[in-house]
């Protein structure tokens, strides 16, 4: 099943931005042009544009149209860190349990996150990162199998997916979304916590040379893990 029409429009514009067809300050095609290109209603185009504005990709000016936002002044909240290094810095011993590592077809939700077509080949990994044997973080990751064909053959008890990605491809861009959640029953079991335990969920997407290569969900019990950031204001 193909992604919803508004998601196709959204991905089309994002591809244009990431592939540098549209630079900061450039006006993207008009609503009328997008309606004609995708054979959709103005309402469908508007939904795609509203989401891109909300995510900081576009700026809309009344009477003038939609323009690519200048994102160069944004400061990242978080740096990409290796969970094994974080655990070692705490004086604890790192270990990992690989629950799942398989090749599969991308469903609609994952396809949208990775900018792929539904059914495209991906790798799906599920790993519990542990500190002194105690579950600290549950990492669920989806990787573009065509760009990283060797991902499925790695031993992630010996190196983390994060470290592997850093070594095999130049990561050029990342996106983080953080939210407070309660774990599902399955997640709670893997993390060895109750289902009413407050957890921190970090969604992370990473790009290499302009292409999305990985989408990860990093779930940690709030009592065991914290996020920190230091940003220069100069």
Secondary structure as GFF3:
##gff-version 3
##sequence-region A 1 234
A	DSSP	alpha_helix	5	18	.	.	.	ID=ss1
A	DSSP	alpha_helix	31	38	.	.	.	ID=ss2
A	DSSP	alpha_helix	42	54	.	.	.	ID=ss3
A	DSSP	beta_strand	58	61	.	.	.	ID=ss4
A	DSSP	beta_strand	65	68	.	.	.	ID=ss5
A	DSSP	alpha_helix	83	89	.	.	.	ID=ss6
A	DSSP	beta_strand	94	105	.	.	.	ID=ss7
A	DSSP	alpha_helix	108	114	.	.	.	ID=ss8
A	DSSP	beta_strand	121	131	.	.	.	ID=ss9
A	DSSP	beta_strand	134	144	.	.	.	ID=ss10
A	DSSP	three_ten_helix	151	153	.	.	.	ID=ss11
A	DSSP	alpha_helix	161	168	.	.	.	ID=ss12
A	DSSP	beta_strand	171	182	.	.	.	ID=ss13
A	DSSP	alpha_helix	185	191	.	.	.	ID=ss14
A	DSSP	beta_strand	198	208	.	.	.	ID=ss15
A	DSSP	beta_strand	211	221	.	.	.	ID=ss16
###
